[in-house]
Amino acid sequence: MSTQPSPPKAPQSTRLNAMGGSPDERRIFAALAYVLPVVGGIIGLLVDGGNPLTRAHARQSIGAALTLILAFFAWAVGGYIISLIPIAGPILAIALFSLVIAMALFLVANWLISLAMALRGAERTIPIANRVVARLFGSEAASKNSAK
């Protein structure tokens, strides 16, 4: 019974995979997209854009931020128009702001869940932001993300 010694394994931080970086580095760039909302996503796309994990999370982060901005501007325009209605208009416009607050809470909750998934190295889509990602980056980016 002769056993041959196995060759020593390289430490995890120096072991590179086919994507060109260590798994920890890829997860850091993916999480950076959520820590620095739009800027982190752009940095992730520019620096580590060849990595599918970073690319997916950067797109979702940018899409979520733009979704929240678009919801606020839609309320601002719609609320202004509605507020032109005498008496009930301003009240209704203020009440509609609760929808913007609900959207913000939904996106923040999904943002935190997606940050945790990025740190684990898994991909995740943010439901409403996925439509913005499809328009901004093309429909194949959104369909790849939603299929996983």
N, C-alpha and C positions, 0 to 999 in steps of 0.2 A: 504494500500500500504506500505508494509514493505520491506525495502531493507537491505540486510545484507552487512556489510562492507567486501570488498575483502581483502584477506590476503596481506600483503606487499610483493612486488616483490623484489627479490634479485638483487643487482646491476649487470650490464652486465659483469663486470670484474670477479666477483666471481661465476657467474653461469656457471656450467660445462655442457657440452653436452655429447653425447654418445661416441665421439671420444677421450675424456679424457683431453681436454684442452679448454680454452675459445676460441671463434672465433678470437679474436684479436691475441692471441698467435699463432694460426695456420697460420694466414695471415702473421705474422712477420717471422715465419720460412720459409714460401713459398717465401716471398720477399727477405729474406736473400740469397736464392739461386741465385738471379740475382745481388744483391749488391756485393757479393764476388763470382765471377764467378764459379770456380770449387770447391774451398774450402767451400763456402756457401752451395753448393749442397750436398757435402759430409757430412757437419755438419747437414744439414736438414735431410738427410737419417739416420744418426746415432742417432740423438737426438729425432726427431719427425717422424721417418720413418713409424709409424703405421697410420699416418694421410694421407688419399688419396690426399688431396690438396697439402700438403707439398711434398709428394712422386712424384706427377705428375710434379710440378714445378721444383723440384730438378733434376729430370731426364731430363726435357727439357733444363734446364740451362747447365747441364753437356754435353748434346748432342749438343747444340749450340756452346759451347766452343770447343769441339772436332771437330765439323764440320769445324770451322774456321781454326783450327790447321791443319787438314787434307787437306784443300784447299791450304793452304800455302805450305805444304810439297809436294803436288802433283804438284804445280807450280814449286817449286824448282827443283824437279827431272825432270819434263817434260821440263822446261826451260833450264836446263843444257844440256839435250839431243838435244833439238832443236838448242841451240846455237852452237853446233858443225857443223852445216851447214854453209858453208862459206858465208859471206857477209849478207845474209838475215836472217840467224838464230838468231844472237843476237838481231836484231831489232824485230823479231817476238816474241822472248822470253820476251823482255821488254814489248811489246804490250799485251802479254797474262797476264801480271801482273794486267792489268785493270780488268780482270775477278775476280781476288782475291780481289781487292778493291771493286768491285760491290758486291761480296759475303759478305764482311765485312760490308758494308753499309746496306745490306738487313738484316743481322743477328743482327746488332745493333738496327735497327728500330724495328724488331720483339722482341728483348730483352727488349726494353723500353715498348712496348705495353704489353708484358707478365708480366713485373714488375707491371704495373698499374693493370692488371687483378689479379695478386696475392694479391695486396693490397685490391682489392675489394672482394676477396675470391672466384673468379671464375677460372676454369681451361681453359687453352688454349694451343694449340700445335703450335710449330714453324715448318712450312712446310718442309723445307729441313732437319732440325735437327731431325725430326721425324724418318727418316730412320736410323740415327745413334743410336737413342734411341732404335729402334727395334732390331738392331744388338747387342747393348751393354746390354740391360736389358731384352731382349726377345720380341717376337712379340706380346704377349698379353698386354704388357705395352703400346706399340705404338697404338694398335688397340683400347684399352680402351680410350686413350687420344684423338684419332682422331674421335671417335664416339660421343664425347661430343661437 
